[in-house]
Amino acid sequence: MSRAPREILIRPLMTEKSMRQKDELNAVAFRVRPDANKVEIRAAVEAVFNVKVASVRTASFEGKLKRMGRYQGRRPSWKKAIVTLQPGHKIELVEGA
C-alpha cells in the first residue's frame, strides 16, 4: 500500500505537551491517517522533512459524541503519531508568536 508521504501526515500537533516533548526528547507529534502504520509514518517523515527517525509511537482516539439540541452526532476518529528523531536531527515547526 504505497501512498504519497503528504497523504499520510495530516498536520503537526502543536500543544503544550508536544512542544515540551520537542524540546526535551527531540520528539514531534503529528496527526496522521487512521489507517497508516508505523513503517509508512517513518518513511513519510523522513521523506518530507529530510531527517532520520529513531522511533515511532502511535495512539488511536475514538471520536466523541456531540449533541446539538436533541440531535446527536459523532466527531471523526483520529490517530496521533509521536516521532522521535535521532540525535542531531531537528524539524523546525512554526514557533509561538
N, C-alpha and C positions, 0 to 999 in steps of 0.2 A: 504494500500500500504506500505508494510514493506520492507525497503531496509537496507543494511548494512550501518553503520554510515560513513565509509570511502568512500562510493559511493556518499554520499550527499555532503560532504565537498571536494572540488576540491583542493584548496590551500589557504593559508593565503595571504591577500593583504598587502604588506609592502610598503606603500607610506609615504611621509612626514606627510600627514594629518592623516593617520591611526596610525602612531607611536605617534603623538601628542594626539590623542584620547585615545590611550592605556595608556599614562602617566597621562592625566588629568581626564578622565572619566571612566577608567577601562573598556574600550570597545575594542574589537578586530574585525577586518574586515576579512571576508572570501569570496572567490569566490565559489559559490555553484551551484548545478544543477538548470537549469531554471524551472524545474517542482517541485522543493522542496518547501514545505510550512514551516511556522514558527514553527509549532509543531515538524516537522521532524528535522529541523535545531537545535532547542533547545535540543532535545534528542541526536542528533549526537554529539554536542559539549560536553554535559555532559558525554557521554559515552567515547569519545576519550580522553578528557583531564582531566576527573575526577574533574570537577568544578561545581558550581551551577550558573545557568544563571538567571539574573534578567529580561532581556527583549531582544527581537529580532526585529530588523528593517530590511526591505528588500527594494531593489531597482532593477528594471529590466532595462537593457540597450539594445537598438536595435543595431545590427551590422552595422558598417559603410560601405558605398560604397567605393570601392577602384578600381583604374584603373591601368592597365599595358599597356601602349600604347593605342591602340583603343579597348582593351578588358576590360570589366567591371566585377567585382565580388563583393561579399559581405562577410565581416567578420561575424563570428557567433554571434548571440545574447547571452547575458550572464546575470547573476544575482549576486548581491552583498548582503551579509548579515552582518549587524553590530550587534554583540552580546555584550551586556552589562553584565558584571559579577557582582555577589553580592559582597559586601564589604568583604575583607579578602581572596578572591579567586583571583588567578593570573594564566595566561598562559604565559610560557616562550617560546618566539619565538627566532629565530636567530637574534641577535642584529647586529648593524652596525660594520664594520671592525675596 
